[in-house]
């Protein structure tokens, strides 16, 4: 494996783990194959180490981390309810801003930005779509990892995950040209369940998909932990 890549992968592990195993593991990576499977395994192992530290290793914690844990214990409704909601709202604002600015830059004469595009516009609008669609999943994964790492009660985190999934599933972006001649186009968001998909409203169906995907890392981590205990 390339030394630079090996060093980068080692940096994914917590500091206490790197102090104990970093040098020898980096040498092992450099001597081995640098394929995609190896990199994926190392990334997943580093993530599991951050969620569930190796017993017996010294894990000196930063004061900011301790303060964060205290907030999670004292005000879980803020950390897992309001905070993710405001974060999602901020990310959606950025996505809508990208859509609006792209409309002005690449499609100034179009009545809507939802038209066929080409060239640099594909990349620009693609970034906005990625931000928009990935936001609920990334925020949900963050909640799951915090809960797994700190072994917190799942009541408020579950409520936060359901709320984020519901908003992500029912959110819709609307674009309309200003009625004033030469005026700027307007981008807004609404929330609706939408049409039915096999008897289930599409918004609710998409919300269930998001909720299922947010719990995927936790279930994979549990399976790996059970596998390691049985080995």
N, CA, C and O of each residue as an XYZ file, in Angstrom:
924
protein
N       0.833     -1.184      0.000
C       0.000      0.000      0.000
C       0.884      1.256      0.000
O       1.969      1.274      0.581
N       0.401      2.267     -0.647
C       1.108      3.537     -0.688
C       1.288      4.099      0.725
O       0.319      4.133      1.484
N       2.498      4.542      1.107
C       2.726      5.044      2.473
C       1.808      6.196      2.860
O       1.353      6.273      4.002
N       1.533      7.098      1.908
C       0.663      8.235      2.215
C      -0.755      7.764      2.530
O      -1.392      8.276      3.452
N      -1.250      6.790      1.767
C      -2.586      6.253      2.016
C      -2.629      5.509      3.348
O      -3.593      5.637      4.103
N      -1.599      4.741      3.632
C      -1.544      4.011      4.903
C      -1.554      4.978      6.080
O      -2.245      4.747      7.072
N      -0.785      6.062      5.971
C      -0.736      7.060      7.050
C      -2.090      7.736      7.217
O      -2.515      8.017      8.338
N      -2.767      7.997      6.101
C      -4.091      8.627      6.162
C      -5.106      7.709      6.824
O      -5.929      8.164      7.618
N      -5.056      6.421      6.506
C      -5.996      5.474      7.109
C      -5.745      5.322      8.608
O      -6.690      5.189      9.386
N      -4.497      5.342      9.008
C      -4.178      5.241     10.432
C      -4.744      6.426     11.201
O      -5.149      6.287     12.355
N      -4.772      7.597     10.556
C      -5.284      8.798     11.219
C      -6.772      8.689     11.540
O      -7.287      9.472     12.338
N      -7.465      7.737     10.933
C      -8.890      7.559     11.215
C      -9.128      6.959     12.595
O     -10.213      7.109     13.156
N      -8.127      6.284     13.143
C      -8.261      5.659     14.468
C      -8.105      6.710     15.566
O      -7.469      7.741     15.348
N      -8.677      6.460     16.738
C      -8.494      7.393     17.869
C      -7.035      7.522     18.264
O      -6.224      6.648     17.956
N      -6.700      8.603     18.942
C      -5.312      8.886     19.304
C      -4.740      7.820     20.225
O      -3.588      7.419     20.060
N      -5.527      7.354     21.194
C      -5.006      6.353     22.131
C      -4.699      5.044     21.413
O      -3.755      4.348     21.786
N      -5.479      4.696     20.390
C      -5.227      3.465     19.632
C      -3.970      3.618     18.783
O      -3.168      2.689     18.683
N      -3.797      4.796     18.168
C      -2.612      5.038     17.346
C      -1.336      4.981     18.188
O      -0.299      4.501     17.729
N      -1.426      5.485     19.444
C      -0.239      5.465     20.310
C       0.196      4.044     20.622
O       1.383      3.795     20.832
N      -0.745      3.108     20.657
C      -0.433      1.723     21.020
C      -0.112      0.861     19.794
O       0.836      0.076     19.814
N      -0.903      1.011     18.733
C      -0.759      0.104     17.590
C      -0.396      0.808     16.284
O      -0.180      0.144     15.270
N      -0.326      2.123     16.291
C      -0.205      2.866     15.044
C       0.990      2.501     14.179
O       0.827      2.228     12.990
N       2.187      2.491     14.753
C       3.398      2.272     13.957
C       3.422      0.886     13.329
O       3.699      0.748     12.137
N       3.135     -0.135     14.119
C       3.207     -1.496     13.579
C       2.086     -1.755     12.577
O       2.285     -2.477     11.600
N       0.915     -1.176     12.812
C      -0.186     -1.382     11.873
C       0.080     -0.644     10.563
O      -0.256     -1.142      9.489
N       0.685      0.551     10.651
C       1.032      1.286      9.442
C       2.050      0.516      8.615
O       1.948      0.461      7.389
N       3.035     -0.080      9.287
C       4.026     -0.892      8.572
C       3.368     -2.108      7.917
O       3.732     -2.500      6.808
N       2.397     -2.698      8.613
C       1.684     -3.851      8.058
C       0.897     -3.452      6.816
O       0.862     -4.194      5.834
N       0.262     -2.273      6.859
C      -0.498     -1.810      5.699
C       0.415     -1.541      4.513
O       0.083     -1.893      3.381
N       1.556     -0.923      4.760
C       2.485     -0.617      3.675
C       3.032     -1.882      3.021
O       3.350     -1.889      1.832
N       3.138     -2.944      3.802
C       3.662     -4.202      3.250
C       2.592     -5.010      2.535
O       2.909     -5.948      1.803
N       1.323     -4.654      2.740
C       0.247     -5.427      2.154
C      -0.325     -4.789      0.899
O       0.194     -3.797      0.388
N      -1.409     -5.388      0.417
C      -2.066     -4.901     -0.803
C      -2.841     -3.618     -0.510
O      -3.455     -3.475      0.547
N      -2.802     -2.703     -1.450
C      -3.510     -1.435     -1.274
C      -4.796     -1.380     -2.061
O      -5.128     -0.341     -2.632
N      -5.538     -2.493     -2.104
C      -6.769     -2.514     -2.892
C      -7.924     -1.868     -2.122
O      -7.789     -1.499     -0.956
N      -9.049     -1.745     -2.802
C     -10.222     -1.077     -2.239
C     -10.786     -1.843     -1.052
O     -11.255     -1.238     -0.088
N     -10.746     -3.165     -1.114
C     -11.288     -3.981     -0.021
C     -10.509     -3.755      1.268
O     -11.101     -3.633      2.340
N      -9.185     -3.697      1.166
C      -8.358     -3.462      2.353
C      -8.665     -2.098      2.960
O      -8.817     -1.979      4.176
N      -8.756     -1.079      2.127
C      -9.053      0.268      2.612
C     -10.421      0.318      3.286
O     -10.579      0.945      4.334
N     -11.411     -0.346      2.683
C     -12.757     -0.350      3.267
C     -12.754     -1.045      4.624
O     -13.410     -0.583      5.558
N     -12.023     -2.150      4.740
C     -11.946     -2.869      6.021
C     -11.288     -2.017      7.105
O     -11.722     -2.020      8.256
N     -10.245     -1.293      6.728
C      -9.554     -0.436      7.703
C     -10.464      0.703      8.143
O     -10.518      1.032      9.328
N     -11.178      1.306      7.197
C     -12.092      2.404      7.534
C     -13.189      1.920      8.482
O     -13.521      2.593      9.458
N     -13.739      0.758      8.185
C     -14.796      0.210      9.041
C     -14.241     -0.139     10.421
O     -14.907      0.101     11.428
N     -13.037     -0.698     10.484
C     -12.418     -1.034     11.764
C     -12.164      0.223     12.596
O     -12.363      0.214     13.811
N     -11.724      1.307     11.941
C     -11.491      2.565     12.655
C     -12.797      3.129     13.204
O     -12.839      3.650     14.318
N     -13.852      3.020     12.419
C     -15.159      3.498     12.869
C     -15.643      2.700     14.067
O     -16.161      3.269     15.028
N     -15.476      1.378     14.013
C     -15.890      0.531     15.138
C     -15.068      0.840     16.391
O     -15.593      0.791     17.503
N     -13.787      1.156     16.218
C     -12.939      1.486     17.359
C     -13.401      2.778     18.025
O     -13.340      2.906     19.248
N     -13.858      3.722     17.230
C     -14.359      4.970     17.800
C     -15.695      4.774     18.506
O     -15.990      5.449     19.493
N     -16.505      3.841     17.992
C     -17.802      3.568     18.619
C     -17.635      2.712     19.865
O     -18.226      2.994     20.907
N     -16.817      1.656     19.750
C     -16.617      0.731     20.860
C     -15.126      0.530     21.085
O     -14.537     -0.360     20.472
N     -14.486      1.336     21.956
C     -13.032      1.269     22.151
C     -12.582     -0.099     22.635
O     -13.324     -0.802     23.322
N     -11.359     -0.469     22.271
C     -10.760     -1.723     22.714
C     -10.582     -1.708     24.231
O      -9.978     -0.778     24.764
N     -11.097     -2.721     24.941
C     -10.962     -2.743     26.406
C      -9.491     -2.740     26.835
O      -8.653     -3.403     26.224
N      -9.198     -1.994     27.882
C      -7.853     -1.976     28.436
C      -6.967     -0.876     27.929
O      -5.917     -0.615     28.516
N      -7.360     -0.208     26.839
C      -6.539      0.884     26.341
C      -6.865      2.165     27.085
O      -8.011      2.396     27.473
N      -5.859      2.992     27.281
C      -6.058      4.266     27.959
C      -6.796      5.208     27.026
O      -6.362      5.420     25.894
N      -7.894      5.774     27.479
C      -8.726      6.633     26.643
C      -8.922      7.968     27.325
O     -10.036      8.305     27.726
N      -7.852      8.732     27.460
C      -7.975     10.070     28.023
C      -8.905     10.899     27.148
O      -8.721     10.979     25.933
N      -9.889     11.506     27.763
C     -10.884     12.240     27.010
C     -10.652     13.737     27.094
O     -10.253     14.276     28.126
N     -10.918     14.389     25.971
C     -10.814     15.837     25.900
C     -11.934     16.460     26.730
O     -13.046     15.932     26.738
N     -11.672     17.574     27.433
C     -12.732     18.231     28.210
C     -13.963     18.586     27.377
O     -15.087     18.552     27.879
N     -13.750     18.926     26.108
C     -14.889     19.250     25.247
C     -15.755     18.015     25.007
O     -16.979     18.109     24.912
N     -15.094     16.842     24.908
C     -15.855     15.606     24.749
C     -16.676     15.302     25.998
O     -17.827     14.875     25.900
N     -16.090     15.520     27.162
C     -16.823     15.303     28.411
C     -18.005     16.260     28.529
O     -19.079     15.874     28.991
N     -17.802     17.515     28.109
C     -18.887     18.489     28.147
C     -20.009     18.085     27.198
O     -21.187     18.233     27.520
N     -19.633     17.571     26.019
C     -20.631     17.114     25.061
C     -21.436     15.953     25.636
O     -22.656     15.907     25.480
N     -20.758     15.011     26.301
C     -21.451     13.885     26.917
C     -22.410     14.358     28.006
O     -23.505     13.818     28.163
N     -21.984     15.371     28.754
C     -22.847     15.905     29.801
C     -24.114     16.504     29.212
O     -25.204     16.323     29.755
N     -23.972     17.215     28.102
C     -25.145     17.792     27.448
C     -26.085     16.693     26.949
O     -27.305     16.819     27.050
N     -25.509     15.614     26.410
C     -26.332     14.508     25.917
C     -27.129     13.865     27.041
O     -28.258     13.421     26.833
N     -26.540     13.817     28.237
C     -27.220     13.196     29.375
C     -28.234     14.135     30.020
O     -29.307     13.698     30.435
N     -27.902     15.422     30.105
C     -28.771     16.366     30.805
C     -29.906     16.889     29.926
O     -31.026     17.075     30.401
N     -29.624     17.120     28.673
C     -30.637     17.682     27.777
C     -30.700     16.890     26.478
O     -30.374     17.425     25.419
N     -31.113     15.623     26.538
C     -31.145     14.811     25.313
C     -32.135     15.336     24.281
O     -31.944     15.137     23.081
N     -33.201     16.010     24.740
C     -34.181     16.553     23.802
C     -33.586     17.676     22.955
O     -34.040     17.928     21.839
N     -32.562     18.351     23.494
C     -31.862     19.389     22.731
C     -30.869     18.756     21.769
O     -30.837     19.105     20.589
N     -30.054     17.823     22.269
C     -28.983     17.237     21.467
C     -29.493     16.325     20.368
O     -28.883     16.245     19.302
N     -30.617     15.624     20.611
C     -31.118     14.668     19.630
C     -32.441     15.083     19.004
O     -32.962     14.376     18.140
N     -32.994     16.220     19.426
C     -34.235     16.715     18.855
C     -34.038     18.044     18.145
O     -34.132     18.120     16.920
N     -33.765     19.087     18.911
C     -33.638     20.420     18.328
C     -32.368     20.581     17.499
O     -32.414     21.117     16.392
N     -31.226     20.117     18.031
C     -29.954     20.315     17.327
C     -29.948     19.664     15.937
O     -29.584     20.337     14.972
N     -30.338     18.379     15.786
C     -30.390     17.803     14.442
C     -31.389     18.513     13.533
O     -31.163     18.631     12.328
N     -32.503     18.989     14.116
C     -33.512     19.684     13.318
C     -32.954     20.986     12.747
O     -33.135     21.275     11.564
N     -32.273     21.773     13.589
C     -31.674     23.018     13.119
C     -30.541     22.744     12.122
O     -30.359     23.486     11.156
N     -29.789     21.678     12.368
C     -28.719     21.318     11.442
C     -29.285     20.946     10.078
O     -28.755     21.365      9.049
N     -30.356     20.163     10.066
C     -30.988     19.785      8.807
C     -31.546     21.011      8.093
O     -31.430     21.126      6.873
N     -32.156     21.931      8.853
C     -32.675     23.161      8.254
C     -31.553     23.970      7.612
O     -31.725     24.521      6.524
N     -30.400     24.043      8.287
C     -29.264     24.771      7.731
C     -28.742     24.142      6.448
O     -28.415     24.846      5.493
N     -28.664     22.811      6.426
C     -28.181     22.110      5.234
C     -29.160     22.282      4.082
O     -28.743     22.473      2.940
N     -30.463     22.216      4.370
C     -31.468     22.435      3.331
C     -31.385     23.850      2.775
O     -31.582     24.066      1.579
N     -31.091     24.815      3.649
C     -30.935     26.192      3.186
C     -29.770     26.295      2.207
O     -29.873     26.970      1.183
N     -28.653     25.621      2.524
C     -27.491     25.623      1.633
C     -27.850     24.986      0.292
O     -27.468     25.500     -0.760
N     -28.587     23.862      0.324
C     -28.980     23.184     -0.912
C     -29.879     24.069     -1.768
O     -29.719     24.127     -2.987
N     -30.822     24.755     -1.132
C     -31.704     25.654     -1.875
C     -30.942     26.854     -2.417
O     -31.243     27.348     -3.504
N     -29.958     27.322     -1.661
C     -29.130     28.434     -2.124
C     -28.323     28.034     -3.354
O     -28.175     28.826     -4.284
N     -27.802     26.813     -3.364
C     -27.077     26.311     -4.531
C     -28.004     26.239     -5.738
O     -27.618     26.617     -6.845
N     -29.227     25.755     -5.527
C     -30.200     25.657     -6.613
C     -30.553     27.043     -7.151
O     -30.601     27.250     -8.363
N     -30.798     27.985     -6.248
C     -31.177     29.336     -6.661
C     -30.039     30.034     -7.409
O     -30.266     30.650     -8.451
N     -28.812     29.940     -6.877
C     -27.675     30.591     -7.531
C     -27.363     29.933     -8.871
O     -27.007     30.619     -9.830
N     -27.494     28.594     -8.944
C     -27.291     27.913    -10.214
C     -28.321     28.321    -11.253
O     -28.011     28.433    -12.439
N     -29.537     28.540    -10.804
C     -30.604     29.017    -11.694
C     -30.222     30.370    -12.301
O     -30.394     30.597    -13.499
N     -29.704     31.258    -11.460
C     -29.311     32.585    -11.936
C     -28.102     32.529    -12.863
O     -28.036     33.262    -13.850
N     -27.146     31.658    -12.547
C     -25.892     31.628    -13.305
C     -26.044     30.891    -14.631
O     -25.628     31.396    -15.674
N     -26.636     29.703    -14.596
C     -26.656     28.840    -15.764
C     -27.958     28.903    -16.558
O     -27.960     28.611    -17.754
N     -29.060     29.277    -15.919
C     -30.369     29.254    -16.593
C     -31.116     30.563    -16.369
O     -32.250     30.541    -15.892
N     -30.517     31.691    -16.697
C     -31.161     32.977    -16.390
C     -32.474     33.210    -17.132
O     -33.331     33.950    -16.649
N     -32.641     32.592    -18.293
C     -33.861     32.812    -19.048
C     -34.915     31.747    -18.865
O     -35.978     31.812    -19.482
N     -34.637     30.764    -18.025
C     -35.570     29.650    -17.827
C     -36.586     29.978    -16.736
O     -36.264     30.652    -15.757
N     -37.805     29.499    -16.913
C     -38.854     29.714    -15.924
C     -38.702     28.791    -14.719
O     -39.341     29.010    -13.691
N     -37.872     27.774    -14.833
C     -37.649     26.834    -13.745
C     -36.243     26.264    -13.868
O     -35.737     26.118    -14.981
N     -35.601     25.937    -12.747
C     -34.270     25.308    -12.827
C     -34.341     23.808    -13.084
O     -33.317     23.165    -13.314
N     -35.550     23.249    -13.044
C     -35.690     21.809    -13.235
C     -35.852     21.488    -14.719
O     -36.907     21.040    -15.167
N     -34.780     21.729    -15.463
C     -34.764     21.467    -16.896
C     -33.500     20.683    -17.224
O     -32.647     20.465    -16.363
N     -33.395     20.268    -18.466
C     -32.208     19.528    -18.899
C     -31.007     20.467    -18.920
O     -31.077     21.574    -19.454
N     -29.896     20.005    -18.326
C     -28.700     20.842    -18.215
C     -27.496     20.105    -18.774
O     -27.545     18.895    -18.996
N     -26.411     20.842    -19.002
C     -25.183     20.224    -19.488
C     -23.989     21.050    -19.019
O     -24.154     22.094    -18.388
N     -22.785     20.572    -19.333
C     -21.578     21.302    -18.994
C     -21.346     21.398    -17.495
O     -21.623     20.458    -16.750
N     -20.830     22.553    -17.058
C     -20.519     22.770    -15.650
C     -21.767     22.768    -14.773
O     -21.690     22.524    -13.569
N     -22.914     23.043    -15.386
C     -24.161     23.075    -14.619
C     -24.471     21.715    -14.004
O     -25.061     21.643    -12.925
N     -24.080     20.637    -14.677
C     -24.333     19.293    -14.152
C     -23.616     19.111    -12.823
O     -24.191     18.610    -11.857
N     -22.355     19.524    -12.784
C     -21.589     19.404    -11.543
C     -22.149     20.320    -10.467
O     -22.283     19.903     -9.316
N     -22.480     21.562    -10.817
C     -22.947     22.538     -9.833
C     -24.257     22.099     -9.190
O     -24.382     22.066     -7.966
N     -25.223     21.767    -10.025
C     -26.505     21.303     -9.488
C     -26.361     19.937     -8.820
O     -27.109     19.622     -7.895
N     -25.401     19.119     -9.282
C     -25.174     17.815     -8.668
C     -24.723     17.934     -7.225
O     -25.109     17.127     -6.379
N     -23.895     18.951     -6.940
C     -23.472     19.191     -5.557
C     -24.684     19.520     -4.692
O     -24.808     19.018     -3.575
N     -25.577     20.363     -5.209
C     -26.785     20.707     -4.459
C     -27.660     19.498     -4.195
O     -28.190     19.341     -3.095
N     -27.814     18.640     -5.197
C     -28.622     17.426     -5.011
C     -27.987     16.510     -3.977
O     -28.678     15.943     -3.130
N     -26.666     16.367     -4.050
C     -25.976     15.507     -3.082
C     -26.175     16.021     -1.664
O     -26.460     15.241     -0.756
N     -26.027     17.323     -1.468
C     -26.236     17.919     -0.148
C     -27.664     17.694      0.321
O     -27.895     17.347      1.480
N     -28.612     17.889     -0.571
C     -30.032     17.778     -0.225
C     -30.417     16.354      0.175
O     -31.058     16.145      1.206
N     -30.026     15.382     -0.640
C     -30.456     14.007     -0.390
C     -29.633     13.310      0.689
O     -30.139     12.419      1.372
N     -28.375     13.705      0.850
C     -27.518     13.031      1.825
C     -27.700     13.562      3.238
O     -27.358     12.876      4.201
N     -28.238     14.782      3.382
C     -28.320     15.416      4.701
C     -29.062     14.573      5.742
O     -28.512     14.366      6.824
N     -30.285     14.072      5.481
C     -30.968     13.274      6.513
C     -30.202     12.026      6.904
O     -30.179     11.655      8.078
N     -29.567     11.365      5.926
C     -28.815     10.152      6.228
C     -27.599     10.443      7.091
O     -27.358      9.754      8.082
N     -26.831     11.464      6.718
C     -25.615     11.784      7.471
C     -25.939     12.229      8.887
O     -25.242     11.848      9.828
N     -26.978     13.023      9.053
C     -27.373     13.464     10.392
C     -27.870     12.273     11.210
O     -27.559     12.155     12.396
N     -28.640     11.394     10.574
C     -29.111     10.199     11.264
C     -27.977      9.289     11.677
O     -27.979      8.755     12.786
N     -26.998      9.102     10.789
C     -25.826      8.280     11.140
C     -25.057      8.896     12.295
O     -24.550      8.183     13.161
N     -24.969     10.230     12.309
C     -24.291     10.897     13.416
C     -24.971     10.611     14.745
O     -24.302     10.355     15.746
N     -26.304     10.653     14.760
C     -27.054     10.356     15.980
C     -26.799      8.925     16.433
O     -26.558      8.674     17.614
N     -26.854      7.992     15.492
C     -26.657      6.575     15.821
C     -25.262      6.338     16.395
O     -25.116      5.616     17.382
N     -24.245      6.932     15.795
C     -22.872      6.728     16.268
C     -22.667      7.325     17.657
O     -21.968      6.739     18.485
N     -23.264      8.475     17.918
C     -23.145      9.086     19.248
C     -23.794      8.203     20.298
O     -23.231      7.992     21.373
N     -24.969      7.690     19.993
C     -25.679      6.823     20.944
C     -24.893      5.542     21.205
O     -24.766      5.107     22.349
N     -24.361      4.933     20.127
C     -23.610      3.686     20.293
C     -22.327      3.917     21.079
O     -21.944      3.085     21.902
N     -21.667      5.032     20.834
C     -20.397      5.311     21.506
C     -20.596      5.604     22.979
O     -19.812      5.149     23.812
N     -21.645      6.366     23.318
C     -21.850      6.774     24.700
C     -22.822      5.871     25.453
O     -23.069      6.065     26.643
N     -23.377      4.869     24.734
C     -24.295      3.905     25.362
C     -25.430      4.627     26.094
O     -25.686      4.379     27.272
N     -26.100      5.523     25.368
C     -27.191      6.316     25.926
C     -28.520      5.605     25.751
O     -28.644      4.675     24.955
N     -29.516      6.057     26.510
C     -30.863      5.553     26.319
C     -31.385      5.997     24.955
O     -31.085      7.096     24.489
N     -32.162      5.133     24.329
C     -32.522      5.360     22.929
C     -33.820      6.115     22.731
O     -34.257      6.258     21.589
N     -34.463      6.608     23.789
C     -35.778      7.237     23.651
C     -35.695      8.508     22.807
O     -36.338      8.604     21.762
N     -34.899      9.487     23.260
C     -34.799     10.750     22.537
C     -34.074     10.590     21.206
O     -34.510     11.184     20.220
N     -32.988      9.821     21.125
C     -32.371      9.605     19.812
C     -33.324      8.986     18.799
O     -33.311      9.361     17.627
N     -34.156      8.033     19.242
C     -35.129      7.429     18.330
C     -36.135      8.456     17.845
O     -36.490      8.480     16.666
N     -36.596      9.309     18.763
C     -37.523     10.370     18.378
C     -36.875     11.311     17.373
O     -37.511     11.738     16.410
N     -35.592     11.633     17.605
C     -34.881     12.492     16.668
C     -34.728     11.849     15.298
O     -34.879     12.520     14.277
N     -34.428     10.551     15.267
C     -34.292      9.844     13.995
C     -35.611      9.819     13.231
O     -35.636     10.023     12.017
N     -36.703      9.569     13.942
C     -38.022      9.545     13.294
C     -38.353     10.921     12.722
O     -38.861     11.027     11.606
N     -38.062     11.976     13.488
C     -38.339     13.337     13.028
C     -37.521     13.677     11.791
O     -38.057     14.214     10.822
N     -36.233     13.371     11.814
C     -35.380     13.649     10.663
C     -35.828     12.851      9.443
O     -35.861     13.381      8.332
N     -36.172     11.582      9.644
C     -36.619     10.745      8.526
C     -37.932     11.262      7.944
O     -38.116     11.266      6.727
N     -38.841     11.699      8.812
C     -40.130     12.210      8.341
C     -39.947     13.495      7.541
O     -40.569     13.673      6.494
N     -39.096     14.387      8.031
C     -38.840     15.633      7.304
C     -38.146     15.337      5.974
O     -38.507     15.896      4.939
N     -37.143     14.450      6.012
C     -36.445     14.102      4.784
C     -37.342     13.440      3.754
O     -37.150     13.626      2.553
N     -38.329     12.663      4.216
C     -39.217     11.970      3.288
C     -40.305     12.847      2.710
O     -40.759     12.609      1.591
N     -40.734     13.864      3.453
C     -41.846     14.701      3.004
C     -41.421     16.041      2.422
O     -42.260     16.782      1.910
N     -40.123     16.370      2.491
C     -39.650     17.667      1.997
C     -39.695     17.721      0.471
O     -39.334     16.761     -0.210
N     -40.142     18.854     -0.047
C     -40.199     19.084     -1.490
C     -39.730     20.505     -1.777
O     -40.063     21.441     -1.051
N     -38.954     20.650     -2.845
C     -38.452     21.961     -3.259
C     -39.327     22.492     -4.379
O     -39.648     21.766     -5.320
N     -39.715     23.762     -4.280
C     -40.539     24.414     -5.291
C     -39.781     25.601     -5.864
O     -39.088     26.315     -5.139
N     -39.915     25.809     -7.171
C     -39.286     26.943     -7.844
C     -40.338     27.683     -8.656
O     -41.135     27.064     -9.361
N     -40.340     28.998     -8.557
C     -41.313     29.798     -9.297
C     -40.661     31.094     -9.738
O     -39.872     31.690     -9.004
N     -40.999     31.523    -10.949
C     -40.486     32.772    -11.479
C     -41.278     33.932    -10.887
O     -42.501     33.856    -10.769
N     -40.588     34.997    -10.517
C     -41.235     36.170     -9.935
C     -42.218     36.774    -10.922
O     -41.960     36.818    -12.125
N     -43.374     37.250    -10.393
C     -44.383     37.874    -11.249
C     -43.915     39.233    -11.750
O     -44.456     39.743    -12.731
N     -42.929     39.826    -11.105
C     -42.399     41.114    -11.533
C     -41.471     40.888    -12.720
O     -40.560     40.066    -12.632
N     -41.679     41.598    -13.833
C     -40.795     41.416    -14.994
C     -39.336     41.667    -14.617
O     -39.007     42.694    -14.023
N     -38.480     40.735    -14.963
C     -37.066     40.864    -14.650
C     -36.727     40.511    -13.218
O     -35.569     40.616    -12.814
N     -37.730     40.088    -12.430
C     -37.489     39.751    -11.036
C     -36.778     38.421    -10.899
O     -36.712     37.633    -11.843
N     -36.246     38.183     -9.707
C     -35.516     36.957     -9.453
C     -36.466     35.799     -9.218
O     -37.578     35.985     -8.724
N     -36.021     34.603     -9.574
C     -36.801     33.418     -9.281
C     -36.806     33.128     -7.788
O     -35.909     33.555     -7.060
N     -37.801     32.413     -7.346
C     -37.960     32.108     -5.929
C     -37.865     30.596     -5.707
O     -38.444     29.801     -6.447
N     -37.119     30.229     -4.670
C     -36.982     28.826     -4.271
C     -37.596     28.684     -2.883
O     -37.265     29.449     -1.977
N     -38.472     27.726     -2.715
C     -39.101     27.488     -1.411
C     -39.209     25.996     -1.169
O     -39.029     25.187     -2.079
N     -39.507     25.643      0.080
C     -39.669     24.240      0.444
C     -41.030     24.030      1.085
O     -41.548     24.898      1.787
N     -41.594     22.865      0.829
C     -42.848     22.473      1.453
C     -42.748     21.041      1.936
O     -41.793     20.335      1.614
N     -43.723     20.618      2.697
C     -43.710     19.265      3.265
C     -45.077     18.631      3.031
O     -46.102     19.149      3.473
N     -45.070     17.508      2.333
C     -46.319     16.823      2.013
C     -46.060     15.332      1.894
O     -44.960     14.912      1.535
N     -47.074     14.533      2.197
C     -46.939     13.082      2.110
C     -46.899     12.598      0.673
O     -46.332     11.541      0.401
N     -47.494     13.353     -0.265
C     -47.423     12.997     -1.677
C     -48.376     11.883     -2.057
O     -49.242     11.488     -1.277
N     -48.201     11.387     -3.268
C     -49.079     10.356     -3.801
C     -48.826      9.009     -3.120
O     -47.834      8.826     -2.414
N     -49.744      8.079     -3.349
C     -49.668      6.783     -2.694
C     -48.785      5.825     -3.476
O     -48.856      5.760     -4.703
N     -47.950      5.079     -2.753
C     -47.122      4.021     -3.337
C     -47.529      2.701     -2.691
O     -47.143      2.403     -1.561
N     -48.326      1.906     -3.435
C     -48.853      0.629     -2.929
C     -49.595      0.835     -1.606
O     -49.421      0.065     -0.662
N     -50.408      1.864     -1.551
C     -51.219      2.126     -0.374
C     -50.545      2.955      0.696
O     -51.184      3.323      1.682
N     -49.261      3.259      0.524
C     -48.514      4.055      1.497
C     -48.156      5.394      0.853
O     -47.612      5.405     -0.251
N     -48.442      6.522      1.505
C     -48.047      7.822      0.941
C     -46.555      7.851      0.648
O     -45.754      7.358      1.443
N     -46.177      8.428     -0.492
C     -44.774      8.397     -0.923
C     -43.849      9.056      0.091
O     -42.731      8.586      0.306
N     -44.306     10.151      0.724
C     -43.467     10.805      1.726
C     -43.189      9.907      2.913
O     -42.064      9.855      3.410
N     -44.222      9.193      3.370
C     -44.052      8.265      4.482
C     -43.174      7.092      4.072
O     -42.367      6.616      4.871
N     -43.319      6.619      2.838
C     -42.499      5.520      2.343
C     -41.024      5.925      2.299
O     -40.157      5.173      2.746
N     -40.744      7.110      1.761
C     -39.362      7.588      1.708
C     -38.803      7.806      3.110
O     -37.622      7.562      3.358
N     -39.650      8.261      4.020
C     -39.208      8.425      5.401
C     -38.823      7.101      6.032
O     -37.842      7.030      6.772
N     -39.577      6.058      5.752
C     -39.246      4.729      6.276
C     -37.937      4.215      5.688
O     -37.160      3.556      6.379
N     -37.693      4.515      4.418
C     -36.423      4.116      3.788
C     -35.255      4.827      4.468
O     -34.239      4.203      4.775
N     -35.401      6.141      4.705
C     -34.347      6.900      5.371
C     -34.102      6.362      6.773
O     -32.955      6.201      7.189
N     -35.186      6.082      7.503
C     -35.063      5.564      8.859
C     -34.354      4.213      8.873
O     -33.555      3.940      9.769
N     -34.640      3.372      7.889
C     -33.982      2.062      7.815
C     -32.497      2.206      7.517
O     -31.675      1.499      8.099
N     -32.149      3.116      6.616
C     -30.749      3.301      6.251
C     -29.940      3.932      7.375
O     -28.753      3.639      7.516
N     -30.562      4.798      8.179
C     -29.815      5.426      9.269
C     -29.398      4.411     10.327
O     -28.374      4.585     10.987
N     -30.188      3.351     10.489
C     -29.838      2.331     11.470
C     -28.893      1.267     10.946
O     -28.462      0.394     11.699
N     -28.563      1.331      9.645
C     -27.719      0.302      9.038
C     -26.328      0.220      9.670
O     -25.885     -0.887      9.975
N     -25.604      1.352      9.886
C     -24.266      1.232     10.507
C     -24.305      0.572     11.883
O     -23.410     -0.200     12.228
N     -25.342      0.875     12.671
C     -25.431      0.289     14.018
C     -25.622     -1.218     13.937
O     -24.998     -1.967     14.689
N     -26.478     -1.662     13.031
C     -26.721     -3.104     12.904
C     -25.475     -3.825     12.384
O     -25.174     -4.937     12.817
N     -24.752     -3.191     11.454
C     -23.517     -3.803     10.967
C     -22.482     -3.897     12.076
O     -21.774     -4.897     12.193
N     -22.396     -2.849     12.888
C     -21.452     -2.868     14.011
C     -21.815     -3.956     15.010
O     -20.933     -4.644     15.524
N     -23.114     -4.119     15.291
C     -23.556     -5.172     16.209
C     -23.229     -6.558     15.657
O     -22.795     -7.438     16.399
N     -23.438     -6.749     14.360
C     -23.133     -8.047     13.754
C     -21.644     -8.350     13.836
O     -21.251     -9.479     14.132
N     -20.807     -7.334     13.571
C     -19.375     -7.559     13.654
C     -18.945     -7.847     15.080
O     -18.067     -8.680     15.305
N     -19.550     -7.171     16.044
C     -19.222     -7.398     17.440
C     -19.606     -8.803     17.865
O     -18.835     -9.473     18.553
N     -20.792     -9.262     17.464
C     -21.215    -10.631     17.791
C     -20.313    -11.644     17.125
O     -20.000    -12.684     17.704
N     -19.887    -11.336     15.891
C     -18.995    -12.257     15.165
C     -17.640    -12.361     15.882
O     -17.082    -13.450     16.017
N     -17.119    -11.209     16.339
C     -15.827    -11.223     17.016
C     -15.885    -11.935     18.356
O     -14.907    -12.554     18.776
N     -17.053    -11.850     19.044
C     -17.198    -12.545     20.329
C     -17.324    -14.058     20.151
O     -16.865    -14.832     20.991
N     -17.950    -14.464     19.054
C     -18.124    -15.895     18.814
C     -16.900    -16.544     18.213
O     -16.767    -17.767     18.231
N     -15.972    -15.703     17.661
C     -14.768    -16.271     17.020
C     -13.787    -16.810     18.055
O     -12.726    -17.320     17.694
